[in-house]
Structures are given as C-alpha cells and as structure tokens.
Amino acid sequence: MITQNGSKSSQLPVQDVMSRNPIVIGIDESVKGAAQLMKEADIGSLVVVDREKDLTGVITEMDIVKEVTSKHLDPEEVDVEEVMSTPVETIEGKRSIKEAAELMANLGIRRLPVRDEKDDMIGIVTENDILEIAPTLIDITREYNRIQRSGEIEKYKEPGKREISGYCESCGVYSDGLVEENGELLCPECR
C-alpha cells in the first residue's frame, strides 16, 4: 500500500505514474496550433517530434509566453521548432520517481519524457504526477537542490551524509536532519 508520506512510494518506477500517450505536435507546426492543442486537451505542454516521429523537444505555455506573446510575434507565423525547449532530458521508465524528482529539481524543469530500454518514448511524467503519489518528494528535492547550489550544504554535511529538511519517508514527521539511507530520506529517530 502506498502511504501519503511516501515511505515506499518514492521507489515506484516512473512508468507506473507517468501519463501514457502524451499529446505530440510536429516540429513545423505553428505555435498557434500548439496553443490550441494545449487548450483543447487542458494541458500545459506538448511533446515535439520531427518528421520521423522522433522526440525533438517540449513546448510549454511558458515557452509561448516568453518567446512569442511577450515579443508581440504572430503565433501563426512562428513554428514550434523556434520556441521549444531542446535538447530534451528523458528518463527510463524503470527508474524511480525519486530519481525523476531529483533530475527535475537539478534541471529546473517540471516534466520529463519517459523512454523504454530501446529509447522509444512511452510517456511523460510531470511534477503533478509525482505529487499525487509522494507529495513531499518534490519539495525535498527542490530544497536540497537549492541548498546544494548555494553552497550551504557544507554546513549540514556529516562525512558521507547529507542532511536536509523535509518529511521523513518512514514516520512522516518533519525534520531538519533527514539523511538518505537505503534509498529513503529518514529522520534521526528512524535511522
């Protein structure tokens, strides 16, 4: 059983929580077409494929705002290829959602296309997908990434151990001294 505090859920494979059959758009389609697809599907991003249907990029609502709307460009005249995010980071479906959350935090992104062992795209995992299963996982990985980037991590580091703040994956209690052990973030009482 999956618990709300995420005790075992952070080890679930990405393929168990991803969205299958993500909506794709061709690289040479217009940004207007991309925006219409997003609106119709009530989603915030599309996977971009080339003429051979190979994964090429991701286009998000924010890409459209930053690269088209804010520059007063005509969305009918701008191709998806001009504003999409590329290169695309992916994750193998058998990897854990914890690894996906860490990768997203490290890259500052909110969605990852998922591939199988043959490198074929099989879905997409978003922060929201992970939040439904392990609500604290995204916050923990973002906070750790922020601390690591700022150089503050050395203050909290035991030799070979990294302490961060968040919710213990065993008991669910908030702690400023979480340490990763056996693939779980544990408070001092649960270690």
Residue frames as a rotation matrix with the C-alpha (Angstrom) as fourth column:
MET 1
0.575 0.818 0.000 0.00
0.818 -0.575 0.000 0.00
0.000 0.000 -1.000 0.00
ILE 2
-0.344 -0.648 0.680 1.20
0.607 -0.706 -0.365 3.50
0.716 0.287 0.636 -0.80
THR 3
0.114 0.335 -0.935 1.18
0.948 -0.318 0.001 5.90
-0.297 -0.887 -0.354 2.11
GLN 4
0.903 0.306 0.300 0.70
0.385 -0.887 -0.255 9.65
0.189 0.346 -0.919 1.93
ASN 5
0.700 -0.686 -0.199 4.09
-0.327 -0.555 0.765 10.28
-0.635 -0.470 -0.613 3.50
GLY 6
0.682 -0.375 -0.628 5.70
-0.682 -0.017 -0.731 8.47
0.264 0.927 -0.267 0.58
SER 7
0.349 -0.631 0.693 7.57
-0.631 0.389 0.671 5.81
-0.693 -0.671 -0.262 2.58
LYS 8
-0.197 -0.422 0.885 7.73
0.364 0.807 0.466 3.27
-0.911 0.413 -0.005 -0.24
SER 9
0.742 0.636 0.215 6.15
0.431 -0.206 -0.879 5.33
-0.514 0.744 -0.427 -2.97
SER 10
0.542 -0.580 -0.608 9.38
-0.644 -0.752 0.143 7.19
-0.540 0.314 -0.781 -3.81
GLN 11
-0.530 -0.771 0.354 10.78
-0.379 0.589 0.714 3.91
-0.759 0.244 -0.604 -5.12
LEU 12
0.443 0.757 0.480 7.91
0.228 0.422 -0.877 3.31
-0.867 0.498 0.014 -7.56
PRO 13
-0.536 -0.618 0.574 9.04
0.718 0.023 0.695 3.15
-0.443 0.786 0.432 -11.18
VAL 14
-0.740 0.178 -0.649 8.28
-0.330 -0.936 0.119 6.20
-0.586 0.303 0.752 -13.30
GLN 15
-0.869 0.386 -0.309 6.34
-0.203 0.291 0.935 4.05
0.451 0.875 -0.174 -15.77
ASP 16
-0.534 0.696 -0.481 3.77
0.827 0.548 -0.125 3.33
0.176 -0.464 -0.868 -13.03
VAL 17
-0.046 0.509 -0.860 2.86
0.629 -0.654 -0.421 7.01
-0.776 -0.560 -0.290 -12.56
MET 18
-0.875 -0.378 -0.303 3.55
0.020 -0.654 0.757 8.59
-0.484 0.656 0.579 -15.96
SER 19
0.280 0.895 -0.348 0.91
-0.459 -0.194 -0.867 9.73
-0.844 0.402 0.356 -18.42
ARG 20
-0.374 -0.341 0.863 0.83
0.513 0.698 0.499 7.36
-0.773 0.629 -0.086 -21.35
ASN 21
-0.064 0.322 0.945 0.35
0.995 -0.056 0.087 8.57
0.081 0.945 -0.317 -24.91
PRO 22
-0.236 -0.049 -0.971 1.32
0.389 -0.920 -0.049 12.21
-0.890 -0.389 0.236 -24.39
ILE 23
0.823 0.549 0.147 -0.03
0.389 -0.355 -0.850 14.62
-0.414 0.757 -0.505 -26.95
VAL 24
-0.267 -0.959 0.100 2.58
0.646 -0.101 0.757 15.39
-0.715 0.266 0.646 -29.59
ILE 25
0.820 0.392 -0.416 2.97
-0.038 -0.689 -0.724 18.07
-0.571 0.610 -0.550 -32.20
GLY 26
0.560 -0.601 0.571 5.15
0.824 0.329 -0.461 18.24
0.089 0.729 0.679 -35.28
ILE 27
-0.201 -0.819 -0.537 8.24
0.802 -0.452 0.390 20.40
-0.562 -0.352 0.748 -35.30
ASP 28
-0.932 -0.206 0.299 6.99
0.356 -0.676 0.645 22.52
0.069 0.708 0.703 -38.20
GLU 29
0.092 0.996 -0.006 3.51
0.916 -0.082 0.393 23.21
0.391 -0.042 -0.919 -36.80
SER 30
-0.129 -0.081 0.988 2.63
0.001 -0.997 -0.081 26.75
0.992 -0.010 0.129 -35.76
VAL 31
-0.977 -0.199 -0.080 2.72
0.101 -0.097 -0.990 27.99
0.190 -0.975 0.115 -32.19
LYS 32
-0.415 0.901 0.125 -0.96
-0.908 -0.419 0.003 28.89
0.055 -0.112 0.992 -32.63
GLY 33
0.230 0.465 -0.855 -1.68
-0.454 0.828 0.328 25.23
0.861 0.313 0.402 -33.39
ALA 34
-0.570 -0.520 -0.637 0.30
0.344 0.553 -0.759 24.20
0.747 -0.651 -0.136 -30.31
ALA 35
-0.932 0.249 0.263 -1.64
-0.361 -0.576 -0.734 26.62
-0.031 -0.779 0.626 -28.11
GLN 36
-0.039 0.973 -0.228 -4.95
-0.941 0.041 0.336 25.34
0.336 0.227 0.914 -29.49
LEU 37
0.035 -0.024 -0.999 -3.94
-0.026 0.999 -0.025 21.72
0.999 0.026 0.035 -28.81
MET 38
-0.879 -0.407 -0.247 -2.95
0.246 0.055 -0.968 22.59
0.408 -0.912 0.052 -25.24
LYS 39
-0.672 0.691 0.267 -6.26
-0.738 -0.598 -0.312 24.39
-0.055 -0.407 0.912 -24.69
GLU 40
0.152 0.778 -0.610 -8.34
-0.758 0.487 0.434 21.53
0.634 0.396 0.664 -26.11
ALA 41
0.082 -0.212 -0.974 -6.51
0.269 0.946 -0.183 18.93
0.960 -0.247 0.135 -24.02
ASP 42
0.861 0.228 0.455 -6.32
-0.291 -0.513 0.807 21.20
0.418 -0.827 -0.376 -20.94
ILE 43
0.605 -0.762 -0.232 -2.57
0.785 0.519 0.339 20.64
-0.138 -0.387 0.912 -20.58
GLY 44
0.807 -0.322 -0.495 0.44
-0.149 -0.922 0.356 22.92
-0.571 -0.214 -0.792 -20.25
SER 45
-0.215 -0.932 -0.293 2.89
-0.694 -0.066 0.717 21.27
-0.687 0.357 -0.633 -22.62
LEU 46
0.913 0.382 -0.144 3.30
-0.364 0.602 -0.711 19.19
-0.185 0.701 0.688 -25.75
VAL 47
0.091 -0.867 0.490 5.99
0.201 0.497 0.844 16.76
-0.975 0.022 0.220 -26.82
VAL 48
0.514 0.003 -0.858 7.56
-0.735 -0.515 -0.442 17.85
-0.443 0.857 -0.263 -30.11
VAL 49
0.243 -0.394 0.887 8.52
0.346 0.889 0.300 15.26
-0.906 0.234 0.352 -32.73
ASP 50
-0.524 -0.483 -0.702 10.35
-0.525 -0.465 0.712 15.57
-0.671 0.742 -0.010 -36.02
ARG 51
0.032 0.565 -0.825 9.16
-0.997 0.074 0.012 14.23
0.068 0.822 0.565 -39.38
GLU 52
-0.441 -0.260 -0.859 10.35
-0.291 0.947 -0.137 10.72
0.849 0.190 -0.493 -38.44
LYS 53
0.619 0.786 0.015 8.30
-0.168 0.113 0.979 10.95
0.768 -0.608 0.201 -35.20
ASP 54
-0.092 -0.736 -0.671 11.47
0.791 0.355 -0.498 11.08
0.605 -0.576 0.549 -33.06
LEU 55
0.689 0.302 -0.658 11.41
0.699 -0.517 0.494 13.12
-0.191 -0.801 -0.568 -29.86
THR 56
0.013 -0.662 0.749 12.90
0.718 -0.516 -0.468 16.53
0.696 0.544 0.468 -30.56
GLY 57
-0.853 -0.273 0.445 11.70
-0.042 -0.813 -0.580 18.90
0.520 -0.514 0.682 -27.85
VAL 58
-0.233 0.814 -0.533 8.99
0.970 0.152 -0.192 20.04
-0.075 -0.561 -0.824 -25.49
ILE 59
-0.657 0.116 0.745 6.91
0.114 -0.961 0.251 23.17
0.745 0.250 0.618 -25.86
THR 60
-0.475 0.449 -0.757 5.23
0.872 0.125 -0.474 24.68
-0.118 -0.885 -0.450 -22.81
GLU 61
0.653 0.741 0.156 2.82
0.739 -0.668 0.082 27.50
0.165 0.061 -0.984 -22.15
MET 62
0.588 -0.487 -0.645 5.74
0.204 -0.683 0.702 29.43
-0.782 -0.545 -0.302 -20.66
ASP 63
-0.492 -0.750 0.442 7.78
0.624 0.050 0.780 28.97
-0.607 0.660 0.444 -23.87
ILE 64
-0.048 0.577 0.816 4.91
0.936 -0.260 0.239 30.54
0.350 0.775 -0.527 -25.80
VAL 65
0.868 0.378 -0.323 4.57
0.484 -0.790 0.376 33.44
-0.113 -0.483 -0.869 -23.36
LYS 66
0.312 -0.841 -0.443 8.32
0.201 -0.397 0.896 34.17
-0.929 -0.368 0.045 -23.24
GLU 67
-0.604 -0.740 0.295 9.19
0.360 0.077 0.930 33.65
-0.711 0.668 0.220 -26.89
VAL 68
-0.544 0.469 0.696 6.04
0.767 -0.058 0.639 34.72
0.340 0.881 -0.328 -28.76
THR 69
0.482 0.874 -0.052 3.49
0.815 -0.426 0.394 36.67
0.322 -0.232 -0.918 -26.74
SER 70
0.510 -0.309 -0.803 5.94
0.515 -0.638 0.573 38.89
-0.689 -0.706 -0.166 -24.85
LYS 71
-0.617 -0.780 -0.103 7.72
0.316 -0.365 0.876 39.71
-0.721 0.508 0.472 -28.11
HIS 72
0.093 0.805 -0.586 4.44
-0.415 -0.504 -0.758 40.52
-0.905 0.314 0.287 -29.91
LEU 73
-0.880 -0.387 -0.276 5.08
-0.423 0.374 0.825 37.88
-0.217 0.843 -0.493 -32.58
ASP 74
0.090 0.922 -0.376 2.28
-0.989 0.127 0.073 36.35
0.115 0.365 0.924 -34.63
PRO 75
-0.183 -0.174 0.968 1.74
-0.569 0.821 0.040 32.79
-0.802 -0.543 -0.249 -33.31
GLU 76
0.819 0.492 0.295 0.56
-0.024 0.543 -0.839 31.71
-0.573 0.680 0.457 -36.76
GLU 77
0.814 -0.541 -0.209 3.91
-0.401 -0.264 -0.877 32.75
0.419 0.798 -0.432 -38.24
VAL 78
-0.126 -0.866 0.483 6.18
-0.989 0.073 -0.127 31.14
0.074 -0.494 -0.866 -35.63
ASP 79
0.250 0.133 -0.959 6.96
-0.297 0.953 0.055 27.42
0.922 0.271 0.278 -35.83
VAL 80
0.986 0.161 0.033 7.09
-0.097 0.410 0.907 25.22
0.133 -0.898 0.420 -32.74
GLU 81
0.488 -0.867 -0.101 10.75
0.804 0.491 -0.334 24.47
0.339 0.081 0.937 -33.51
GLU 82
-0.065 -0.530 0.846 11.65
0.200 -0.837 -0.509 28.13
0.978 0.136 0.160 -32.89
VAL 83
0.049 0.172 0.984 10.38
-0.776 -0.613 0.146 28.20
0.628 -0.771 0.103 -29.30
MET 84
0.839 0.321 -0.439 10.53
-0.050 0.849 0.526 24.62
0.542 -0.419 0.729 -28.00
SER 85
0.460 -0.700 0.547 12.91
-0.808 -0.075 0.584 23.56
-0.367 -0.711 -0.600 -25.26
THR 86
0.948 -0.274 -0.163 15.69
0.149 0.832 -0.534 21.39
0.282 0.482 0.829 -26.59
PRO 87
-0.603 -0.028 -0.797 17.69
-0.290 0.939 0.187 19.20
0.743 0.344 -0.574 -26.07
VAL 88
0.429 0.869 0.248 15.19
-0.675 0.125 0.727 17.11
0.601 -0.479 0.640 -24.17
GLU 89
-0.726 -0.527 0.441 16.11
-0.686 0.507 -0.522 15.30
0.052 -0.682 -0.730 -20.99
THR 90
0.267 0.794 -0.546 14.41
-0.569 0.587 0.575 11.94
0.778 0.157 0.609 -20.62
ILE 91
-0.360 -0.336 0.870 14.23
-0.891 0.400 -0.215 9.22
-0.276 -0.853 -0.443 -18.02
GLU 92
-0.756 0.073 -0.650 13.93
-0.239 0.894 0.379 5.47
0.609 0.442 -0.658 -18.40
GLY 93
0.147 0.985 0.093 10.57
-0.552 0.004 0.834 4.11
0.821 -0.174 0.544 -17.28
LYS 94
0.442 -0.008 -0.897 12.13
0.487 0.842 0.233 1.66
0.753 -0.540 0.376 -14.83
ARG 95
-0.700 -0.693 0.173 13.86
0.266 -0.477 -0.838 4.43
0.663 -0.540 0.518 -12.84
SER 96
-0.333 0.569 -0.752 12.23
0.938 0.114 -0.328 5.52
-0.101 -0.815 -0.571 -9.56
ILE 97
0.580 0.598 0.554 10.04
0.614 -0.767 0.185 8.56
0.536 0.233 -0.812 -9.17
LYS 98
0.717 -0.433 -0.547 12.60
0.332 -0.477 0.814 9.78
-0.613 -0.765 -0.199 -6.64
GLU 99
-0.365 -0.885 0.287 15.22
0.681 -0.044 0.731 9.81
-0.635 0.463 0.619 -9.39
ALA 100
-0.076 0.430 0.900 12.78
0.891 -0.376 0.255 11.64
0.448 0.821 -0.354 -11.67
ALA 101
0.888 0.438 -0.142 12.10
0.447 -0.746 0.493 14.26
0.109 -0.501 -0.858 -8.97
GLU 102
0.314 -0.861 -0.399 15.84
0.393 -0.265 0.881 14.74
-0.864 -0.433 0.255 -8.37
LEU 103
-0.487 -0.486 0.726 16.50
0.844 -0.049 0.534 15.14
-0.224 0.873 0.434 -12.11
MET 104
0.341 0.700 0.627 13.67
0.766 -0.594 0.247 17.66
0.545 0.396 -0.739 -12.44
ALA 105
0.891 -0.029 -0.453 14.98
0.328 -0.649 0.687 19.63
-0.314 -0.760 -0.568 -9.46
ASN 106
-0.030 -0.998 -0.055 18.56
0.539 -0.063 0.840 19.61
-0.842 -0.005 0.540 -10.78
LEU 107
-0.632 -0.192 0.750 17.46
0.774 -0.179 0.607 20.79
0.018 0.965 0.262 -14.23
GLY 108
-0.753 0.412 -0.514 14.75
-0.114 -0.850 -0.515 23.19
-0.648 -0.329 0.686 -13.05
ILE 109
-0.749 0.528 -0.401 12.07
-0.451 0.038 0.892 21.50
0.486 0.848 0.210 -15.16
ARG 110
-0.372 0.713 0.594 8.59
-0.802 0.076 -0.593 20.20
-0.468 -0.697 0.544 -14.39
ARG 111
0.758 0.638 0.137 8.16
-0.467 0.677 -0.569 17.39
-0.456 0.368 0.811 -16.93
LEU 112
-0.424 -0.905 0.042 10.23
-0.680 0.348 0.645 14.55
-0.598 0.245 -0.763 -18.34
PRO 113
0.411 0.460 -0.787 9.51
-0.844 0.518 -0.138 12.37
0.344 0.721 0.601 -21.35
VAL 114
0.174 -0.257 0.951 9.82
-0.603 0.736 0.309 8.70
-0.779 -0.627 -0.027 -20.41
ARG 115
0.096 -0.230 -0.968 11.56
-0.934 0.316 -0.168 6.16
0.344 0.921 -0.185 -22.62
ASP 116
0.961 0.164 0.225 11.85
-0.227 0.929 0.292 2.39
-0.161 -0.331 0.930 -22.65
GLU 117
0.323 -0.903 0.283 15.07
0.068 0.320 0.945 0.37
-0.944 -0.286 0.165 -22.85
LYS 118
0.056 -0.266 0.962 15.04
0.966 0.257 0.015 0.78
-0.252 0.929 0.271 -26.68
ASP 119
-0.813 -0.369 -0.450 14.96
0.353 -0.928 0.121 4.60
-0.462 -0.060 0.885 -26.28
ASP 120
-0.518 0.735 0.438 11.40
0.464 -0.189 0.865 4.82
0.719 0.651 -0.243 -27.60
MET 121
-0.832 0.288 0.473 9.18
-0.517 -0.712 -0.476 7.39
0.200 -0.641 0.741 -25.88
ILE 122
-0.626 0.617 -0.477 6.46
0.545 0.784 0.298 5.66
0.558 -0.073 -0.827 -23.86
GLY 123
0.465 0.829 -0.310 5.02
0.831 -0.288 0.475 8.55
0.305 -0.479 -0.823 -21.87
ILE 124
-0.247 -0.507 0.826 5.69
0.013 -0.854 -0.521 11.69
0.969 -0.117 0.218 -19.87
VAL 125
0.111 0.229 -0.967 5.98
0.965 0.208 0.160 12.24
0.238 -0.951 -0.198 -16.13
THR 126
0.082 0.007 0.997 5.25
0.053 -0.999 0.003 15.60
0.995 0.052 -0.083 -14.56
GLU 127
-0.881 -0.355 0.314 5.73
-0.240 -0.238 -0.941 17.08
0.409 -0.904 0.125 -11.12
ASN 128
-0.144 0.917 0.373 1.98
-0.985 -0.169 0.034 16.75
0.094 -0.363 0.927 -10.63
ASP 129
0.463 0.250 -0.850 2.15
-0.321 0.942 0.102 13.00
0.826 0.225 0.516 -11.34
ILE 130
-0.429 -0.732 -0.528 4.82
0.327 0.419 -0.847 12.65
0.842 -0.536 0.059 -8.65
LEU 131
-0.791 0.158 0.591 2.99
-0.540 -0.634 -0.553 14.93
0.287 -0.757 0.587 -6.20
GLU 132
0.276 0.956 -0.097 -0.08
-0.812 0.286 0.509 12.68
0.515 -0.061 0.855 -6.35
ILE 133
0.548 -0.129 -0.826 2.00
0.184 0.982 -0.032 9.68
0.816 -0.135 0.562 -5.21
ALA 134
0.040 -0.648 -0.760 4.66
0.993 0.109 -0.040 11.22
0.108 -0.754 0.648 -2.96
PRO 135
0.810 0.496 0.313 3.62
0.501 -0.863 0.069 14.77
0.304 0.101 -0.947 -2.04
THR 136
0.821 -0.501 -0.273 6.79
-0.090 -0.586 0.805 15.71
-0.564 -0.637 -0.526 -0.15
LEU 137
0.318 -0.765 0.561 9.25
0.782 0.546 0.301 14.35
-0.536 0.343 0.772 -2.69
ILE 138
0.391 -0.138 0.910 9.24
0.715 -0.577 -0.394 17.40
0.580 0.805 -0.127 -4.98
ASP 139
0.909 -0.018 0.417 9.69
-0.233 -0.851 0.471 19.83
0.346 -0.526 -0.777 -2.07
ILE 140
0.719 -0.671 0.181 12.54
0.088 0.347 0.934 17.80
-0.689 -0.656 0.309 -0.62
THR 141
0.187 -0.692 0.697 14.42
0.945 0.321 0.066 17.55
-0.270 0.646 0.714 -3.91
ARG 142
0.547 0.042 0.836 13.90
0.441 -0.863 -0.245 21.26
0.711 0.503 -0.491 -4.70
GLU 143
0.952 -0.173 0.252 15.12
-0.306 -0.565 0.767 22.28
0.010 -0.807 -0.590 -1.24
TYR 144
0.515 -0.808 0.287 18.15
0.423 0.531 0.735 20.03
-0.746 -0.257 0.615 -1.45
ASN 145
0.229 -0.400 0.888 18.97
0.955 -0.085 -0.285 21.40
0.189 0.913 0.362 -4.90
ARG 146
0.772 0.104 0.627 18.65
0.070 -0.994 0.078 24.99
0.632 -0.016 -0.775 -3.62
ILE 147
0.868 -0.469 0.163 20.93
-0.236 -0.101 0.966 24.28
-0.437 -0.877 -0.199 -0.67
GLN 148
0.374 -0.748 0.548 23.44
0.725 0.604 0.331 22.47
-0.579 0.274 0.768 -2.85
ARG 149
0.374 -0.176 0.910 23.59
0.774 -0.482 -0.411 25.35
0.511 0.858 -0.044 -5.37
SER 150
0.841 0.019 0.540 24.01
-0.176 -0.935 0.307 27.98
0.511 -0.354 -0.783 -2.67
GLY 151
-0.164 -0.973 -0.160 26.92
-0.145 0.184 -0.972 26.13
0.976 -0.136 -0.171 -1.09
GLU 152
0.080 0.283 0.956 25.07
-0.952 -0.262 0.157 25.86
0.294 -0.923 0.249 2.23
ILE 153
0.756 0.320 -0.571 25.21
-0.251 0.947 0.198 22.07
0.604 -0.007 0.797 2.09
GLU 154
-0.184 -0.926 -0.330 28.66
0.138 0.308 -0.941 22.00
0.973 -0.218 0.071 3.70
LYS 155
-0.476 0.056 0.878 27.16
-0.779 -0.490 -0.391 23.40
0.408 -0.870 0.277 6.92
TYR 156
0.358 0.800 0.482 24.82
-0.918 0.396 0.024 20.44
-0.172 -0.451 0.876 7.22
LYS 157
0.549 -0.144 -0.823 27.03
-0.480 0.752 -0.452 17.68
0.684 0.644 0.344 5.97
GLU 158
0.583 -0.452 0.675 28.33
-0.441 0.521 0.731 14.84
-0.682 -0.723 0.104 8.06
PRO 159
-0.528 -0.789 -0.314 31.18
-0.731 0.234 0.641 12.97
-0.433 0.568 -0.700 6.41
GLY 160
-0.997 0.079 -0.013 29.46
0.055 0.797 0.602 10.94
0.057 0.599 -0.798 3.68
LYS 161
-0.282 0.951 -0.127 25.95
0.936 0.243 -0.254 12.07
-0.211 -0.190 -0.959 4.71
ARG 162
-0.844 0.139 0.518 23.75
0.081 -0.922 0.379 14.95
0.530 0.362 0.767 3.54
GLU 163
-0.527 0.699 -0.483 21.16
0.729 0.080 -0.680 16.35
-0.437 -0.711 -0.552 5.91
ILE 164
-0.840 0.360 0.405 18.18
0.027 -0.719 0.695 18.22
0.541 0.595 0.594 4.53
SER 165
-0.733 0.666 0.136 14.80
-0.386 -0.243 -0.890 19.40
-0.560 -0.705 0.435 5.79
GLY 166
-0.461 0.677 -0.573 11.53
-0.676 0.150 0.722 17.74
0.575 0.720 0.389 4.94
TYR 167
0.450 0.719 0.530 9.25
-0.890 0.411 0.198 14.87
-0.075 -0.561 0.824 5.90
CYS 168
-0.574 -0.628 0.526 10.68
-0.630 0.749 0.206 11.52
-0.523 -0.213 -0.825 6.96
GLU 169
-0.272 0.434 -0.859 9.70
-0.819 0.365 0.444 8.81
0.506 0.824 0.256 4.49
SER 170
-0.755 0.007 -0.656 9.29
0.242 0.933 -0.268 6.30
0.609 -0.361 -0.706 7.32
CYS 171
-0.562 0.519 -0.645 7.30
0.783 0.080 -0.617 8.08
-0.269 -0.851 -0.451 10.03
GLY 172
0.110 0.646 0.756 6.10
0.843 -0.463 0.273 11.18
0.526 0.607 -0.595 8.14
VAL 173
0.640 0.063 -0.765 7.38
0.619 -0.632 0.466 13.64
-0.454 -0.772 -0.444 10.77
TYR 174
0.845 -0.363 0.394 9.01
0.020 -0.714 -0.700 16.90
0.535 0.599 -0.596 9.62
SER 175
0.644 -0.709 -0.288 12.73
0.562 0.183 0.806 17.04
-0.519 -0.681 0.516 10.43
ASP 176
0.809 -0.474 -0.346 15.68
-0.571 -0.772 -0.279 19.32
-0.135 0.424 -0.896 9.70
GLY 177
-0.152 -0.941 0.302 18.02
-0.834 0.286 0.472 16.33
-0.530 -0.180 -0.828 9.85
LEU 178
0.858 0.472 0.203 16.87
-0.280 0.761 -0.585 13.98
-0.431 0.445 0.785 7.09
VAL 179
-0.324 -0.938 -0.126 19.58
-0.762 0.180 0.622 11.68
-0.560 0.298 -0.773 5.76
GLU 180
0.453 0.445 -0.773 19.28
-0.839 0.506 -0.201 9.25
0.301 0.739 0.602 2.86
GLU 181
-0.561 -0.554 0.615 19.65
-0.689 0.725 0.026 5.65
-0.460 -0.409 -0.788 3.93
ASN 182
-0.715 0.221 0.663 18.75
0.354 0.933 0.071 2.64
-0.603 0.286 -0.745 1.80
GLY 183
-0.760 0.350 0.548 17.02
0.525 -0.167 0.834 4.85
0.383 0.922 -0.057 -0.73
GLU 184
0.399 0.914 -0.068 14.81
0.762 -0.290 0.579 6.66
0.510 -0.283 -0.813 1.79
LEU 185
-0.386 -0.414 0.824 15.06
-0.151 -0.853 -0.499 10.05
0.910 -0.317 0.267 3.49
LEU 186
0.284 0.424 -0.860 14.94
0.681 0.542 0.492 9.29
0.675 -0.725 -0.134 7.23
CYS 187
0.613 -0.032 0.789 14.85
-0.481 -0.807 0.342 11.42
0.626 -0.590 -0.510 10.37
PRO 188
-0.424 -0.866 0.266 17.32
-0.742 0.164 -0.650 10.76
0.519 -0.473 -0.712 13.22
GLU 189
-0.131 0.443 0.887 14.70
-0.845 0.418 -0.333 8.69
-0.519 -0.793 0.319 15.12
CYS 190
0.825 0.560 0.083 14.09
-0.413 0.695 -0.589 6.32
-0.387 0.452 0.804 12.18
ARG 191
0.341 -0.778 -0.528 17.74
-0.761 0.101 -0.641 5.80
0.552 0.620 -0.557 11.23
